[in-house]
Amino acid sequence: MGFAMQPAGRGGGGWPESYERAPGSDQTYPRGCPVAWDASSQELDIHAGGATVTNIAGVSLEGVVAGVADNPSGKVAFAHAAHPNLFVAKLSSAGTIVAPDTANIGVQYGIIVVGSGSTQYWTVDEADTSNVVCEVVDIDTERNVVFFKFLDSAVQLSGSYD
């Protein structure tokens, strides 16, 4: 598996706000996936990605296999997508990992899944400037990663945290 998307901290310092929710009964995904809360089934599912640019609840902090989370509570812990939470991931161009540079800072991009099943991982996709869900706020050329925030328009709020 590649580098897992993960929380990088909270703007201004501290650990990102996080929650736990029941995983979807038919879901299998590794940690580091964007997730969405399905209000009708009351389950946390992997986010569709691609042209789906809304309802990102957060990023999973553990994996799920056949609807069972790695967490002893049986629920999936996830870092909330709302700003000021910041995240870190690899940068790709249509799924091929590329080196970030300062030209990426301040640019809005989509996200893309690389691989499938339990070995998949998500990246910020510099090839997708149409289906934007995040904005790069910094880079680390030594570790070859980007730091980003999810756009307010992409974050799922209602129905998730009532």
Secondary structure as GFF3:
##gff-version 3
##sequence-region A 1 162
A	DSSP	beta_strand	6	10	.	.	.	ID=ss1
A	DSSP	beta_strand	18	21	.	.	.	ID=ss2
A	DSSP	beta_strand	34	38	.	.	.	ID=ss3
A	DSSP	beta_strand	43	46	.	.	.	ID=ss4
A	DSSP	beta_strand	58	60	.	.	.	ID=ss5
A	DSSP	beta_strand	64	65	.	.	.	ID=ss6
A	DSSP	beta_strand	68	69	.	.	.	ID=ss7
A	DSSP	beta_strand	76	80	.	.	.	ID=ss8
A	DSSP	beta_strand	85	89	.	.	.	ID=ss9
A	DSSP	beta_strand	91	93	.	.	.	ID=ss10
A	DSSP	beta_strand	96	98	.	.	.	ID=ss11
A	DSSP	three_ten_helix	102	104	.	.	.	ID=ss12
A	DSSP	beta_strand	108	114	.	.	.	ID=ss13
A	DSSP	three_ten_helix	117	119	.	.	.	ID=ss14
A	DSSP	beta_strand	121	125	.	.	.	ID=ss15
A	DSSP	beta_strand	134	140	.	.	.	ID=ss16
A	DSSP	beta_strand	145	150	.	.	.	ID=ss17
A	DSSP	three_ten_helix	152	154	.	.	.	ID=ss18
###
